[in-house]
Every structure is written in C-alpha cells, then in structure tokens.
C-alpha cells in the first residue's frame, strides 16, 4: 500500500531531520518544474502535482538512505541541483514525489594541478570552480550560458555543453571520474584515471542519465591552462547560411580547433547583433590557448574566410564585448519573467544535430514548415550553429511568439508543435533530436525513433538499475499512457 503524503514527510524527517525536509507550499511550487520561464509558473499557475517534500541532502550517505527508503516504498524521486534545465526533467508529474536537492553538497574537494583535474561535490556551482581555477591560471573550459547557475551534478546528468566546446569538448570529454548513488542505495565510484580499456566506459551510465538512473554526488573533471591574453576574436557578415556552414566545415575538417565557432542566420543575428549585423548572417570565431596555437588558428581562419566572396569582417571588439555579456544570472532570469508577463511574448529554443551533408536541409525544411503550419505572431524565428565537430554541427532553433491563449495552453498551442516540426525534420535526415538540452519529459515521444534498434540497450539499463521505476518517472523514458 502506498504511503500517504504525511507518512512520507514523517519518515524523511526521521531519516534527515526536520531542517532538511521542506514542506513550505511556495517552495514545493518552485520545485515542481525546471523551466525558469515556464509560462504557467510565471503567471502563478501550478497544475502539476506538488511534491510531498523538498529534501536537502548533505552527503552521499544521506542520498543513499533517501533513495533506499523511496525504492522500498515506491516513492518517485526527482533529483535536482542547479535547476537550470529546460525540457521538463524536473517536473513532478507523479503524486507525492520527493525532490532531492543536492545543492548543499557544495564543497570543492581538490584542485590537482599536477594531474590536471579538480574534484567537487555535485552541488558546486560551475562558476565558483571556474573562479577558483582562474586565480591559479587554469580553467574548466566549460562555459554554458547557465554557468552562473548550473551545478556539477546537473551538468553531468544532462550531458551539458559549453560555448567553448569546439576546443574543450562537452562534459563527456571533461569528466574523469564520478561518484553516484543508485535507487537501491548502492554508492558507486568510478576512479580517476586518464583512460582505461577494462570493459565498457561505465562513466556513460552516469553522464546524461537525467536523474532517471542514478543520483550524482561527486564529480572529477579535467582542468586546462588558461591563456586569456592570447584570445583572438573574429566576426564576419555574410549573405546566407549555406556559405557560413561551408566555412565552418572547412575550418573544422582542416584540423583547426577554435574554442568558439558560431553561425547566426539573419533573424537570429539581428536579435543578438542589431548594432552591426545589418540583416546579414553573422559568423564568429574565437581562437585561444598557447600563443603559437592561437596565432596559427587565427591565421588559418583568416585565410579560409578570405577565399569566400561577399564576406565582410567586423571589429574584433564587437565580438569580445558580446561574449562578455552572454551568460545568464539570477537578475536576468527575473527580468525575463517580468518581460514575458508585460509583453506576452515568450521565447524558446530547440537544439538538434546533424551531419554536414544534411544540416542545411534540416534548417531550411524546419523553418519552412513552421512558417507554413504554425499560426503565430513571431517576433523571431531563426537559428544558429554553435557547436561543431569533424562530422557535423548542431542547429539551435530560436523562436519568440505572442501568447494569445490561456497560459495553460501556450505549450500545446505553440511550443510543442514548433518543436515537433523541428525534431521530425531532423529525424527524417538522420540527425539527433537533441544536441545538449536532453530529453526531459517533453521529447520522450520521439525516443523510439531516435534510438531505433538500440532502444533495447537503453531500456535494459533502466530495467537493470531502476527496476521499480522510482527515478524521475517520465524523464527520458515516457510514462505509460
């Protein structure tokens, strides 16, 4: 028999103490969703089941006890750290769930400059570690826009990526070792070594699991030497996305690794660079690292771009200034909430990836369908590429539209149909439905098509590690209808 809400709270007070079990109604509302700009919440609407409690865990042992009790009693667990995710992974869709908040595990445990790695508890904020490393002349190399808010447990769990990924890689390239807790209370640690061939790479049972398999408590990541004095910034204006994608491909496949390689279409370019884009596409590169490498990378970029007609360079300072003001912070989030309430204009994004041979077709096909099939008052409909690889790149679709319906209907009227079109066009051409925001609860209906015959492997992991299905129900793995 299921425990009542009161019995769940009482049991966890006995396990953790009353100070770590939060039942305040507003706190429960705030922790029933992850989208900081979710329209319903901005307008004070909370239709999802509120969690029974918000649990503030302080150690791996406490996480183990919390999960063990939940596993024994069929309680749905929603793991949380920074809360900056966007695809509904933190939504409490099951009655009497518990939200397990690890933000209190926030100690930087070790910075090891000899072995070039840092070990942190999962609640350490990325920006806090970055600031400590920069004092010593090092960097994480990881810089998502959520850098001031994101914490390491969530960064690993959502397979995050940063703005300098073309050089440093995504979180999967940075992770050395990790400690995580499984639903049965088992605490498992993957040791910190540069590489090993002792079977499958089990780090990937943790990276990207979105709290649907385990709860991350400790993370060790690579660190890199920091050479800001060598940074070189490049900005170009061009007439079409196809040319920009060709330039990106040529730079990357030639073997050069700028830390930033971004291409904005005309609409998105006007949004970000209204002072100088002139309604043209904007191409950006940043070269960094040791001086000889930064100079060589910069020279190669200049040479490659010069071989294309109708490409005009802008002042380097314009690009540098834009990057200095790109990241979120708490004040920006609050300002956006107020702006949405005042203007009734909501902005959202959908990011996908595809090989070089198909990415332009995905981009054009998706936008054409949106314009023809979605009746909305768009103030922005465009996109940009911001993470490139040897075999392809991502596309980050951006759309802002007027909310002319009940806030409860905003997602089903606009965002879901738009996102579905983008994903459908991506999957048709063999791309991936999500590049770095994850599956959450809002893209699960595409999981079978995304995985194909390999879905067997993913579903077997869920059955093996979470046989009772208590971990973040509805995230990655769709809820049974």
Secondary structure, 3 states (H helix, E strand, C coil): CCCCHHHHHHHHHHHHCHHHEECCHHHHHHCCCCCCCCHHHHCCCCCCCCCCEEEECCCHHHHHHHHHHHHHHCCCEEEECCCCCCCCCCCCCCCCCEEEECCCCCCEEEEECCCCEEEEECCCEHHHHHHHHHHCCEECCCCCCCCCCCEHHHHHHCCCCCCCHHHHCCHHHHEEEEEEEECCCCEEEECCCCCCCCCCCHHHHCCCCCCCCEEEEEEEEECEECCHHHCEEEEEEECCHHHHHHHHHHHHHCCCCCCEEEEECHHHHHHHCCCCCCCCEEEEEEECCCHHHHHHHHHHHHHHHHCCCCCEEECHHHHHHHHCCCCCCHHHHHHHHHHHHHHCEEEEEEEEEEEHHHHHHHHHHHHHHHHHHCCCCEEEEEEEECCEECCEEEEEEEEEEECCCCHHHHHHHHHHHHHHHHHHHHHHCCCECCCCCCCCCCCHHHHHHHHHHHHHHHHHHHHHHCCCCCECCCCCCCCCC
